[in-house]
Amino acid sequence: MPEILIYTTNICPYCIMAKRLLDKKGAHYTEINVESKPGLREEMMHKTNRRTVPQIYIGDYHVGGFDDLYALEQQKKLDALLSAA
C-alpha cells in the first residue's frame, strides 16, 4: 500500500469524513494537523497550491480534498489507487 498523507485541522468535518473513508478501506495514513505548529499550513499550501483541508496524497498522487477522494470511491478507482505499490 502506498504512503498516504492527509493534511487536516482540528475542527473540519471533511477531514473527519476523509479519515473515516480511509479507515473503512483499512488504509494507514499519516495525518498532519496544520494547526499544530506554525508554518505547516504554509507548507501545505506551497505543496498543494490549495488553502483548504483536507489535502490528501496517495503516494505521489495529489488526490485533493474529501470530495475528490469520495469521487474516486464512487468511480470504483480508490481501491486500485490504494493497492498500487
Order of alpha helices (4+ residues) and beta strands (2+ residues): beta-alpha-beta-alpha-beta-beta-alpha-alpha
